[in-house]
Amino acid sequence: MKFTVVGTPIPQGSLKAFMPKGWTRPVLTADNKKTKPWRQLVAVACQRELRGDLPAGNGVPMRVELEFYFDRPQSVKKWADKTTKPDIDKLARSILDALTGVAFEDDSQVTELRCVKAFGSPARVEIVVEEALPPAVRLAPVQEALPLPF
């Protein structure tokens, strides 16, 4: 399955805990208020692509490709890579959390993950989700190099 979500990708923030007066357990809140709407947008786009299919069953290994594109500021040269925030691992976490329960039962099923962060217009994330190849196919032994003739 391949789909695109248009919008500025939002990273998964850290959780903050606080203890309200009189409570016995802490309350957890996200430090980035834009994360939840972004994850909902990704989940809805994935549901539309699935067209009613169920998520991959528990234990099915999954492969995910994520290409994040951000608007290039005028101060950055056209050929430059996006080496500024947000961190690519936090971007990936927000997408994997959004796809949990939609494309697969749990993000622990993801055994292969490829991520790219670049400049591109419009700002978006391009997502590919598919079953991972069996290890015997994916990790085929490399043929030994032939000795050089000299």
C-alpha positions in Angstrom: 0.0 0.0 0.0 1.3 3.4 -0.9 -0.2 6.8 0.0 0.7 10.4 0.5 -0.3 12.8 3.4 0.0 16.4 2.4 1.0 18.8 5.3 4.0 19.6 7.3 5.2 16.4 9.1 4.9 16.6 12.8 7.3 14.7 15.1 6.3 12.6 18.1 7.1 14.6 21.1 8.1 13.5 24.5 5.5 12.7 27.2 5.3 14.8 30.3 3.8 13.5 33.6 2.2 15.5 36.4 0.4 14.5 39.6 -2.9 16.4 40.2 -3.8 17.1 43.8 -5.5 14.2 45.4 -4.7 11.7 42.6 -2.8 8.5 43.1 -1.6 8.2 39.5 0.2 10.7 37.2 -1.5 12.1 34.2 0.5 11.9 30.9 0.4 14.6 28.3 2.2 15.2 25.0 4.5 18.2 24.8 3.5 18.9 21.1 -0.2 19.7 20.7 0.1 19.3 16.9 1.0 15.6 17.1 -2.4 14.2 17.7 -4.1 15.9 14.7 -1.2 14.9 12.5 -1.4 11.3 13.5 -5.2 11.3 13.0 -4.7 12.7 9.5 -2.2 9.9 8.7 -4.5 7.3 10.1 -7.5 8.5 8.0 -5.4 8.6 4.8 -4.3 5.0 5.6 -7.9 3.8 6.2 -8.9 5.3 2.8 -6.1 3.5 1.1 -7.0 0.2 2.8 -10.7 0.5 1.7 -12.0 -1.6 4.6 -9.2 -4.2 4.7 -8.2 -5.3 8.2 -4.7 -4.5 9.5 -2.0 -7.1 9.1 -2.4 -9.7 11.8 -0.2 -9.8 14.9 3.2 -11.4 14.2 3.2 -10.5 10.4 6.5 -8.7 9.7 6.0 -5.4 8.0 8.3 -3.1 5.9 7.7 0.7 6.0 9.2 3.4 3.8 8.8 7.0 4.9 9.8 10.0 2.8 9.3 13.3 4.6 9.4 16.5 2.6 9.5 20.0 4.1 9.1 23.5 2.4 12.6 24.9 1.7 13.2 28.3 3.2 14.6 30.9 0.9 17.8 31.0 3.0 18.6 27.4 2.1 20.3 26.6 -1.2 18.3 24.3 -3.6 20.7 21.4 -3.4 21.0 21.3 0.4 19.7 18.4 2.5 17.4 19.0 5.4 19.7 18.7 8.4 17.7 20.7 10.9 14.9 19.8 13.2 12.7 17.8 13.5 14.7 14.6 14.1 14.0 11.8 11.7 13.4 9.2 14.4 10.7 11.3 16.1 9.0 11.8 12.7 9.1 8.1 12.1 7.7 7.4 15.6 4.7 9.6 15.0 3.9 7.8 11.7 4.3 4.3 13.2 2.1 5.2 16.1 -0.5 6.6 13.7 -0.5 3.4 11.6 -0.8 1.1 14.7 -4.2 -0.5 14.7 -4.8 0.7 11.1 -2.1 -0.8 8.8 -0.8 -3.3 11.4 -1.8 -4.4 14.9 1.3 -3.1 16.6 4.3 -1.1 15.5 6.6 -3.8 16.9 5.7 -5.8 13.8 7.8 -3.3 11.7 11.1 -5.2 11.0 12.3 -2.9 8.2 12.2 0.9 8.2 13.6 3.3 5.6 13.4 7.0 6.2 14.3 10.1 4.2 14.1 13.7 5.2 14.4 16.3 2.4 13.1 19.6 1.0 10.2 19.4 -1.4 7.0 21.1 -2.2 4.3 20.7 -1.1 5.3 19.6 2.5 4.2 16.0 2.9 5.0 12.4 3.8 5.0 9.6 1.3 4.3 6.2 3.0 4.7 2.7 1.7 3.6 -0.2 4.0 3.9 -3.8 2.9 4.6 -7.2 4.2 8.3 -7.8 4.7 10.0 -10.4 2.6 11.1 -13.6 4.5 14.6 -13.3 6.0 15.9 -16.0 3.6 15.0 -13.8 0.6 15.8 -10.4 2.2 19.1 -11.5 3.7 20.5 -13.6 0.8 24.2 -14.3 1.1 26.4 -12.0 -0.9 28.5 -13.8 -3.6 32.2 -13.8 -3.0 34.2 -11.4 -5.1 36.4 -13.0 -7.7 40.1 -12.3 -7.3 41.6 -9.6 -9.4 43.7 -10.8 -12.3 46.9 -9.0 -11.3 
